[in-house]
Amino acid sequence: MTTTPAQWPAEAIWQAVAPLLPGFTVEVLPTVDSTSSELMRRARAGRQEPTLLVAEAQTAGRGRLGRDWHSSAYEGTGVVPALTFSLGLPLAPRDWSGLSLAVGISVAESLQPTLPDVGSGRPRILLKWPNDLWLQDERKLGGILVETASFGQQAGASDSQRYVVVGIGLNVLPVLAQGLRTPPACLREVDATLTAASALQRIAAPLVQALLGFAEAGFAPFQARFAQRDLLAGRAVTLSDGCQGTAHGVTEDGTLLVHTARGMQAVNSAEVSVRPAEG
């Protein structure tokens, strides 16, 4: 296992995950352009072992639709204001649909495991289809980027096996909101004791279990759990093509249902951006 700074719980994470993923390693880098890009480079070079790669600072982090996602340590303090990491592993699910939603569910449940009693309010951490975590006051907490690629079949690999890289970025401390359409939130608002390291320890092992569960059974077992935290359910939304409607949850494969003037539409394209309608 790679040696890491003492503040990162690499040993504890490795002990929890290694029995589930033989060959699993944990690595922390002081800085990298993007943890997801780095894991993909390694995979192209033939290094496709299960790896959790954490960066204390990213210089070219990537979000959905090619958007930049930057993080850096508070200058001169050594404090890491954002948790940025990627998990890469070979995976062979029967259906890839809904994977980013399953990841979001796992992260949200790790950070806020107890839901409010029925009728007493919404969960503090909500999920915005297809890959964002928001707080209930409608500020973005973090995002998820899932990428897959095939680099030739390894011995014993199934035809459907691909190398998947799950990239996650979460604000831990308050960040400046300049130039952002959606005001940012941070984990300290959810739990004042959280640090980047302690949040990672909460998230890592359950995330691996969620990915392995997804590989076995797809998104269907996650559907009801997503509904409990669905930010868009019953909300007026605007699709990227300008069409407006009302969100009606997701199907068993994670497809978003939106009722529009043209009837119920199934929204599943990776190039569709959905946001709550203005006004």
Sequence and secondary structure as in RCSB ss.txt:
>XXXX:A:sequence
MTTTPAQWPAEAIWQAVAPLLPGFTVEVLPTVDSTSSELMRRARAGRQEPTLLVAEAQTAGRGRLGRDWHSSAYE
GTGVVPALTFSLGLPLAPRDWSGLSLAVGISVAESLQPTLPDVGSGRPRILLKWPNDLWLQDERKLGGILVETAS
FGQQAGASDSQRYVVVGIGLNVLPVLAQGLRTPPACLREVDATLTAASALQRIAAPLVQALLGFAEAGFAPFQAR
FAQRDLLAGRAVTLSDGCQGTAHGVTEDGTLLVHTARGMQAVNSAEVSVRPAEG
>XXXX:A:secstr
     TTS HHHHHHHHTTTSTT EEEEES BS HHHHHHHHHHTT  S EEEEES EEEEE GGG EEEE   T
TT    EEEEEEEEEE  S  TTHHHHHHHHHHHHHS S   TTS   SEEEETTTEEEETTS EEEEEEEEEE 
    TT  TT EEEEEEEEEE S    TT SS B  GGGT TT  HHHHHHHHHHHHHHHHHHHHHH SGGGHHH
HHHTBSSTT EEE TTS EEEEEEE TT  EEEEETTEEEEE  TT   EE   
